[in-house]
Amino acid sequence: NDDSVETYIGKFKRICDDLSAIEKSVDEGAQVYWLLQGLGEGYEAFIASMLQPPTLPYEE
């Protein structure tokens, strides 16, 4: 992906909005997943951390 992150996110949001306008909306979880998948290799560590399930707090 050669776009800046800002440009990429803007295009992605427009696509999601267009799908919603024709009543083919994508749920928020899927949007996050596909947005992250399109970021590219430079964001691999960020993507991996965002796709990890949350850790539960430890209580004694």
ChimeraX attribute file (.defattr): number of C-alpha atoms within 10 A of each C-alpha:
attribute: neighborCount
match mode: 1-to-1
recipient: residues
	/A:1	9
	/A:2	8
	/A:3	10
	/A:4	10
	/A:5	13
	/A:6	9
	/A:7	11
	/A:8	16
	/A:9	16
	/A:10	12
	/A:11	13
	/A:12	16
	/A:13	14
	/A:14	12
	/A:15	13
	/A:16	17
	/A:17	15
	/A:18	13
	/A:19	13
	/A:20	13
	/A:21	10
	/A:22	8
	/A:23	9
	/A:24	11
	/A:25	14
	/A:26	13
	/A:27	10
	/A:28	10
	/A:29	9
	/A:30	10
	/A:31	15
	/A:32	13
	/A:33	13
	/A:34	12
	/A:35	15
	/A:36	18
	/A:37	14
	/A:38	15
	/A:39	19
	/A:40	12
	/A:41	11
	/A:42	8
	/A:43	12
	/A:44	13
	/A:45	9
	/A:46	12
	/A:47	18
	/A:48	11
	/A:49	10
	/A:50	13
	/A:51	11
	/A:52	8
	/A:53	7
	/A:54	8
	/A:55	6
	/A:56	6
	/A:57	6
	/A:58	5
	/A:59	4
	/A:60	3
